[in-house]
Amino acid sequence: MRLSNNILVSILVLLIGFCLGYAYFRFMIVRDYMVAYEGECDPAAQSCFVGCDDSACTSEYYYAKVQKYAVHLQAECGPDITNCDAASVCLPEDEGKCLITYCDSELDGVTCTETAAQSTP
């Protein structure tokens, strides 16, 4: 009975080690995951989400929701995406693995800007 317990524990430890190693390889080496963030949006051309810098909402900013694979984002912008123009657009190198979501006024609880095309009758 004691030998079978040691074998079971050994196999369990090896499986846990394999899973941890695979997760480290996938997320830290290959960067095989999606990153979601707020990208730039021009309220004159698109329907943008409206965000506030503080709780009193004295200063508004406009954004679109962007999703990209981390490996593509790092290849385009390097380690800092805050001052990267390519982070707010989908480039041909993204191969369909990029999504930009603009605001839809029919959604509950969101504030959107109105573009000139939307406000004309």
C-alpha positions in Angstrom: 0.0 0.0 0.0 2.8 2.4 0.8 4.5 1.9 -2.6 1.3 2.7 -4.5 0.8 5.9 -2.5 4.3 7.0 -3.4 3.7 6.3 -7.1 0.4 8.2 -7.1 2.0 11.2 -5.4 4.9 11.1 -7.8 2.7 11.1 -10.8 0.5 13.9 -9.4 3.6 16.0 -8.7 4.9 15.5 -12.2 1.5 16.4 -13.7 1.3 19.6 -11.7 4.9 20.5 -12.7 4.1 19.9 -16.4 1.0 22.1 -16.1 2.9 24.9 -14.5 5.7 24.7 -17.0 3.3 24.7 -19.9 1.5 27.8 -18.5 4.7 29.6 -18.0 5.8 28.8 -21.6 2.5 29.9 -23.0 2.0 33.1 -21.1 5.5 34.4 -20.5 7.5 33.1 -23.5 5.0 32.8 -26.4 2.6 35.5 -25.0 -0.4 33.6 -26.3 -3.2 35.6 -24.8 -5.5 38.6 -25.6 -5.0 42.0 -24.2 -8.0 44.4 -23.8 -7.5 48.1 -23.3 -8.9 51.5 -24.1 -7.7 52.8 -27.5 -7.9 56.2 -29.0 -11.2 57.2 -30.7 -12.2 60.3 -32.7 -15.7 61.4 -31.7 -16.1 63.3 -35.0 -15.7 60.1 -37.0 -16.9 57.2 -34.8 -19.3 56.6 -31.9 -17.0 56.5 -28.9 -17.3 55.5 -25.3 -17.2 58.4 -22.9 -15.0 58.0 -19.8 -14.2 60.3 -16.9 -10.9 61.0 -15.3 -12.4 61.6 -11.8 -15.5 60.8 -9.8 -17.1 64.2 -10.4 -16.6 63.8 -14.2 -15.1 67.2 -14.7 -12.9 66.0 -17.5 -14.1 63.5 -20.1 -12.2 61.4 -22.6 -13.3 59.3 -25.6 -12.2 55.8 -26.2 -12.9 52.6 -28.2 -12.3 49.1 -26.7 -9.4 47.3 -28.4 -8.4 43.6 -28.2 -5.2 42.3 -29.6 -2.8 39.4 -29.0 0.0 40.4 -26.7 2.7 39.1 -29.0 1.4 41.4 -31.9 1.1 44.4 -29.6 4.6 44.0 -28.3 6.0 43.6 -31.8 4.3 46.8 -32.9 4.9 49.0 -29.9 7.6 47.5 -27.7 7.1 47.2 -24.0 5.3 50.6 -23.6 2.0 50.8 -25.4 0.9 54.1 -23.9 2.5 56.3 -26.5 2.1 54.0 -29.5 -0.2 55.0 -32.4 -0.3 51.4 -33.7 -1.9 50.2 -30.5 -5.2 51.9 -31.4 -5.7 50.4 -34.9 -5.7 47.0 -36.4 -2.8 46.5 -38.7 -2.6 43.9 -41.5 0.1 42.0 -39.5 -2.6 41.2 -36.9 -4.1 38.6 -39.3 -7.7 39.0 -38.1 -6.7 38.6 -34.5 -7.6 42.2 -33.6 -11.0 43.6 -32.6 -12.0 47.3 -32.1 -15.4 47.8 -30.5 -17.1 51.2 -30.8 -19.9 52.4 -28.6 -23.5 51.2 -29.3 -26.1 53.6 -27.8 -28.6 50.7 -27.5 -26.5 49.1 -24.7 -27.7 49.8 -21.2 -25.5 51.8 -18.9 -23.0 53.2 -21.4 -22.6 56.8 -22.6 -21.7 57.3 -26.2 -20.8 60.2 -28.4 -22.9 61.0 -31.5 -21.2 61.3 -34.8 -22.4 63.7 -37.5 -23.7 60.7 -39.5 -25.9 59.6 -36.6 -27.4 63.0 -35.8 -28.6 63.7 -39.4 -32.3 62.7 -40.0 
